[in-house]
């Protein structure tokens, strides 16, 4: 059994990680830690875990977690993971970081996250953990930068067009709607029920911290610079992301041809579903799953391909994808514990 620690077990992502790992047939959770007032049973903190796991969530102690576990999940705020990951890496542990600390180049990170990066060695080691794009690198990685939720939905939604040189890299718009858990479990008036319920708002238009991550990964696929106009929205639901992506095509292609392209690109991917022509996904299709489900429509007159890409931000957008990466790194069946 793989001995696993979750550092940051009490956030939305941490809770989801514990839920998935507790049922994983090849994993034994040996350490749960978080910044809490005092040690407490995780099943008392989250009654939905009752009967699935019986373990005390303790105060953070990286040295102790390193002694107990072989594999570490860091479900921590940005700027915190880079302080802790080196402790585990020095002890030859495999690490998956769910923050943004290892996703971007050093200078880009400093610009978008407002802090100088403190682990240059870790940045060199890190592999961007989008399995559908980087599976071979993930297999041998020691440190995974688990992707952000918005980038997962957008990069997967646009990847086949850029990889097949069918997209005009000068015109890409991503309009995304996300549930409230995407902002993390924290006290914030703007995220309260009275503020969010029966409302809808755009925020951080083309200024969201996931923008450089989206551009970075699509640019790698296109082998040229891609600058996406990214407009996120907050919707009054607990979880889920629906991204509508508009890409100008380099040459005339009908919907059927693009659907065929996407199906071929993702034909061996266990967690991506490309719908038939004329069908579009809904958030209820992916809630609680590790799936990315997408539908495609081409506007031939305008030369636009419109992709609707849906994920659950807590699973394929965070914890589920992290476990998918763990499975790949450890040689387990990729779907183990996720289906």
C-alpha positions as CSV (number, residue, x, y, z in Angstrom):
1,X,0.0,0.0,0.0
2,X,1.2,3.5,-0.8
3,X,1.5,5.6,2.3
4,X,0.0,9.0,1.6
5,X,0.0,12.4,3.5
6,X,-2.4,15.3,2.8
7,X,-1.0,18.6,4.0
8,X,-3.9,21.1,4.1
9,X,-6.7,18.6,4.6
10,X,-9.4,21.0,5.7
11,X,-9.9,23.1,2.6
12,X,-12.4,22.2,-0.1
13,X,-9.7,20.6,-2.2
14,X,-8.2,18.9,0.9
15,X,-11.5,17.5,1.9
16,X,-12.1,16.1,-1.6
17,X,-8.7,14.6,-1.6
18,X,-9.3,12.8,1.6
19,X,-12.7,11.5,0.3
20,X,-11.1,10.0,-2.8
21,X,-8.0,8.7,-1.1
22,X,-9.9,7.0,1.7
23,X,-11.6,4.7,-0.9
24,X,-8.5,4.2,-3.1
25,X,-7.7,0.4,-3.0
26,X,-3.9,0.9,-3.2
27,X,-3.5,3.8,-0.8
28,X,-3.3,4.1,3.0
29,X,-3.7,7.7,4.3
30,X,-1.2,8.0,7.2
31,X,-1.1,11.7,7.8
32,X,-3.6,14.5,7.7
33,X,-2.5,18.0,8.7
34,X,-4.0,21.5,8.5
35,X,-3.9,24.9,10.3
36,X,-6.7,24.3,12.8
37,X,-7.2,25.4,16.4
38,X,-6.5,21.9,17.8
39,X,-6.2,18.3,16.6
40,X,-9.6,16.8,15.6
41,X,-11.0,13.8,14.0
42,X,-11.4,14.4,10.3
43,X,-14.7,12.7,10.3
44,X,-15.9,15.1,13.0
45,X,-14.8,18.1,10.9
46,X,-16.5,16.6,7.9
47,X,-19.3,14.1,8.8
48,X,-19.6,13.0,5.2
49,X,-16.3,11.1,5.8
50,X,-17.8,9.1,8.7
51,X,-17.3,5.4,8.0
52,X,-14.8,6.2,5.2
53,X,-11.8,7.2,7.4
54,X,-11.0,7.3,11.1
55,X,-8.0,9.6,11.6
56,X,-7.1,12.7,13.5
57,X,-6.2,15.8,11.5
58,X,-3.2,17.3,13.3
59,X,-1.4,20.6,13.2
60,X,1.2,21.0,10.4
61,X,4.5,19.1,11.0
62,X,6.3,18.5,7.7
63,X,9.1,16.4,9.3
64,X,6.6,14.0,10.9
65,X,4.6,13.7,7.7
66,X,7.8,12.9,5.8
67,X,8.6,10.2,8.2
68,X,5.2,8.6,7.9
69,X,4.4,8.9,4.2
70,X,6.0,8.1,0.9
71,X,3.7,10.3,-1.2
72,X,2.7,13.9,-0.3
73,X,-0.2,16.0,-1.5
74,X,0.1,19.7,-0.8
75,X,-3.4,21.3,-0.7
76,X,-2.1,24.7,0.5
77,X,-2.5,28.3,-0.4
78,X,-0.3,29.9,-3.0
79,X,3.1,31.0,-1.7
80,X,3.0,28.4,1.1
81,X,3.8,25.2,-0.9
82,X,7.2,26.5,-2.1
83,X,8.2,26.8,1.6
84,X,7.2,23.2,2.4
85,X,7.8,21.1,-0.7
86,X,11.6,21.2,-0.4
87,X,11.3,19.4,3.0
88,X,9.7,16.4,1.3
89,X,11.8,16.6,-1.9
90,X,15.0,16.4,0.1
91,X,13.8,13.2,1.6
92,X,13.1,11.7,-1.8
93,X,9.3,11.8,-1.4
94,X,7.1,12.3,-4.4
95,X,5.0,15.4,-4.2
96,X,1.9,16.8,-5.9
97,X,1.3,20.5,-5.3
98,X,-2.2,21.8,-5.9
99,X,-1.3,25.4,-5.5
100,X,0.2,27.6,-8.3
101,X,3.7,27.6,-6.8
102,X,5.2,25.3,-9.4
103,X,3.2,26.0,-12.5
104,X,4.9,29.1,-13.9
105,X,8.4,30.4,-14.7
106,X,10.0,32.3,-11.8
107,X,9.6,35.8,-13.3
108,X,6.0,35.1,-14.4
109,X,5.1,33.7,-11.0
110,X,6.5,36.8,-9.2
111,X,4.4,39.1,-11.5
112,X,1.1,37.3,-11.1
113,X,1.3,36.1,-7.5
114,X,3.1,39.0,-5.9
115,X,6.0,37.1,-4.3
116,X,9.5,36.1,-5.4
117,X,9.7,32.3,-5.8
118,X,11.9,30.6,-3.1
119,X,12.5,27.2,-4.6
120,X,14.3,27.5,-7.9
121,X,15.4,23.8,-7.7
122,X,11.8,22.7,-7.3
123,X,10.8,24.7,-10.3
124,X,13.3,22.9,-12.5
125,X,12.0,19.5,-11.2
126,X,8.3,20.3,-11.6
127,X,6.2,18.8,-14.4
128,X,2.8,20.4,-15.3
129,X,0.3,17.7,-14.4
130,X,-2.2,17.7,-17.2
131,X,-2.2,13.9,-18.0
132,X,-3.8,14.2,-21.4
133,X,-0.9,16.4,-22.5
134,X,2.1,15.4,-20.3
135,X,1.5,11.8,-19.4
136,X,5.0,10.5,-20.3
137,X,6.7,13.2,-18.3
138,X,4.3,12.7,-15.3
139,X,5.3,9.0,-15.2
140,X,8.9,9.8,-14.1
141,X,8.2,13.0,-12.2
142,X,9.1,13.6,-8.5
143,X,7.1,16.9,-8.3
144,X,3.9,17.6,-10.1
145,X,2.4,21.1,-10.5
146,X,-1.3,20.2,-10.5
147,X,-3.1,22.5,-13.0
148,X,-5.5,25.2,-12.0
149,X,-9.3,24.5,-12.5
150,X,-9.9,27.2,-15.2
151,X,-6.8,26.2,-17.2
152,X,-7.8,22.5,-17.1
153,X,-11.2,23.3,-18.7
154,X,-9.8,25.7,-21.2
155,X,-6.5,24.0,-22.2
156,X,-8.3,20.6,-22.7
157,X,-11.1,22.4,-24.6
158,X,-8.7,24.1,-27.0
159,X,-5.7,21.7,-27.2
160,X,-6.7,19.6,-30.3
161,X,-7.0,22.8,-32.4
162,X,-3.6,24.1,-31.4
163,X,-1.9,20.8,-31.6
164,X,-3.2,20.2,-35.1
165,X,-2.3,23.8,-36.2
166,X,-5.9,24.5,-37.0
167,X,-6.2,27.6,-34.7
168,X,-5.4,31.2,-35.3
169,X,-3.3,32.0,-32.2
170,X,-4.2,35.7,-32.5
171,X,-7.9,35.2,-31.6
172,X,-8.9,33.1,-28.7
173,X,-11.6,34.0,-26.1
174,X,-12.5,31.9,-23.0
175,X,-15.6,32.8,-21.1
176,X,-15.8,30.7,-18.0
177,X,-18.4,30.3,-15.2
178,X,-17.3,28.8,-11.9
179,X,-19.0,27.8,-8.6
180,X,-18.1,29.4,-5.3
181,X,-15.7,26.6,-4.1
182,X,-13.3,27.6,-6.8
183,X,-12.3,30.5,-4.5
184,X,-11.3,28.2,-1.7
185,X,-12.7,27.8,1.8
186,X,-12.1,31.2,3.4
187,X,-13.9,34.1,5.0
188,X,-14.8,36.6,2.3
189,X,-17.9,38.8,2.2
190,X,-18.0,38.6,-1.6
191,X,-18.4,34.9,-1.4
192,X,-21.2,34.8,1.2
193,X,-24.6,33.4,0.4
194,X,-26.3,36.8,0.4
195,X,-23.8,38.2,-2.1
196,X,-23.7,35.3,-4.5
197,X,-27.2,33.9,-4.5
198,X,-29.5,35.0,-7.4
199,X,-26.6,36.9,-9.0
200,X,-23.9,36.5,-11.6
201,X,-20.7,38.6,-12.0
202,X,-17.6,38.8,-14.1
203,X,-14.4,39.5,-12.3
204,X,-10.6,39.9,-13.0
205,X,-11.3,40.3,-16.7
206,X,-8.1,39.4,-18.5
207,X,-6.3,39.8,-15.1
208,X,-7.0,36.5,-13.5
209,X,-3.9,34.7,-12.1
210,X,-4.8,31.7,-14.3
211,X,-4.3,33.7,-17.5
212,X,-0.5,33.1,-17.7
213,X,-1.0,29.4,-17.1
214,X,-3.5,29.1,-19.9
215,X,-1.3,31.1,-22.3
216,X,1.8,29.1,-21.3
217,X,0.3,25.7,-22.0
218,X,-1.5,26.6,-25.2
219,X,1.6,28.3,-26.5
220,X,3.6,25.1,-25.9
221,X,1.0,23.2,-27.9
222,X,0.9,25.7,-30.7
223,X,4.7,26.2,-30.7
224,X,4.1,30.0,-30.9
225,X,2.7,32.6,-28.5
226,X,-0.9,32.4,-27.7
227,X,-2.7,35.1,-25.7
228,X,-6.2,34.2,-24.6
229,X,-8.8,36.8,-23.6
230,X,-10.0,35.2,-20.4
231,X,-13.2,36.3,-18.7
232,X,-14.1,34.4,-15.5
233,X,-17.5,34.6,-13.9
234,X,-18.8,33.6,-10.4
235,X,-22.2,31.8,-10.5
236,X,-24.4,30.9,-7.5
237,X,-23.5,27.1,-7.4
238,X,-21.2,25.3,-5.1
239,X,-19.0,23.5,-7.6
240,X,-18.4,23.1,-11.4
241,X,-16.9,25.1,-14.3
242,X,-18.3,25.6,-17.7
243,X,-16.0,27.3,-20.2
244,X,-17.1,28.5,-23.6
245,X,-14.0,28.9,-25.8
246,X,-14.1,30.8,-29.1
247,X,-11.2,30.0,-31.5
248,X,-10.8,31.5,-35.0
249,X,-9.9,28.7,-37.5
250,X,-7.0,28.9,-39.9
251,X,-9.0,27.3,-42.6
252,X,-12.6,26.3,-43.3
253,X,-13.7,23.3,-41.2
254,X,-17.2,22.0,-40.5
255,X,-18.4,20.9,-37.1
256,X,-18.3,17.2,-38.1
257,X,-14.7,17.5,-39.1
258,X,-13.7,19.2,-35.8
259,X,-15.6,16.7,-33.7
260,X,-13.7,14.0,-35.5
261,X,-10.4,15.7,-34.8
262,X,-11.3,16.0,-31.1
263,X,-12.4,12.4,-30.9
264,X,-9.2,11.2,-32.4
265,X,-7.1,13.4,-30.1
266,X,-8.8,12.1,-27.0
267,X,-9.7,8.6,-28.1
268,X,-7.6,6.9,-25.5
269,X,-8.3,9.3,-22.6
270,X,-10.4,7.8,-19.8
271,X,-11.5,11.1,-18.4
272,X,-12.4,13.1,-21.6
273,X,-15.7,12.8,-23.4
274,X,-16.3,14.5,-26.7
275,X,-20.0,14.7,-27.5
276,X,-21.5,14.0,-30.9
277,X,-22.3,16.9,-33.2
278,X,-25.3,18.8,-32.0
279,X,-24.9,18.0,-28.4
280,X,-23.5,20.2,-25.6
281,X,-22.6,19.4,-22.0
282,X,-24.1,20.6,-18.8
283,X,-22.5,21.0,-15.4
284,X,-24.7,18.2,-14.0
285,X,-22.9,15.9,-16.4
286,X,-19.6,16.2,-14.5
287,X,-20.5,17.0,-10.9
288,X,-18.6,14.7,-8.6
289,X,-16.6,13.1,-11.4
290,X,-13.1,13.4,-12.8
291,X,-14.5,13.9,-16.3
292,X,-14.0,16.8,-18.8
293,X,-17.0,16.7,-21.1
294,X,-17.1,18.9,-24.2
295,X,-19.2,19.8,-27.1
296,X,-18.3,21.6,-30.3
297,X,-20.0,23.9,-32.8
298,X,-18.4,25.6,-35.8
299,X,-19.8,28.9,-37.2
300,X,-18.6,28.5,-40.8
301,X,-19.5,32.1,-41.9
302,X,-17.4,33.6,-39.1
303,X,-14.7,31.0,-39.2
304,X,-15.1,30.3,-35.5
305,X,-15.0,27.1,-33.6
306,X,-16.9,27.3,-30.3
307,X,-16.1,24.7,-27.7
308,X,-18.1,24.2,-24.5
309,X,-15.9,22.4,-21.9
310,X,-17.2,21.3,-18.5
311,X,-15.5,20.0,-15.4
312,X,-16.0,19.7,-11.7
313,X,-13.5,22.2,-10.2
314,X,-12.9,20.1,-7.1
315,X,-12.2,16.8,-9.0
316,X,-10.9,17.1,-12.5
317,X,-10.0,20.7,-11.6
318,X,-8.1,19.8,-8.5
319,X,-8.3,16.7,-6.2
320,X,-9.4,14.1,-8.8
321,X,-6.7,15.2,-11.3
322,X,-4.1,15.0,-8.5
323,X,-5.1,11.4,-7.8
324,X,-5.0,10.7,-11.5
325,X,-1.4,12.0,-11.5
326,X,-0.6,9.9,-8.5
327,X,-1.8,6.8,-10.3
328,X,0.4,7.6,-13.3
329,X,3.4,8.3,-11.2
330,X,3.0,5.1,-9.2
331,X,2.2,2.8,-12.0
332,X,-1.4,2.2,-10.9
333,X,-4.2,1.9,-13.3
334,X,-5.0,5.6,-14.2
335,X,-8.6,5.3,-13.3
336,X,-8.0,3.6,-9.9
337,X,-10.1,5.2,-7.2
338,X,-11.7,7.6,-9.6
339,X,-14.4,5.5,-11.3
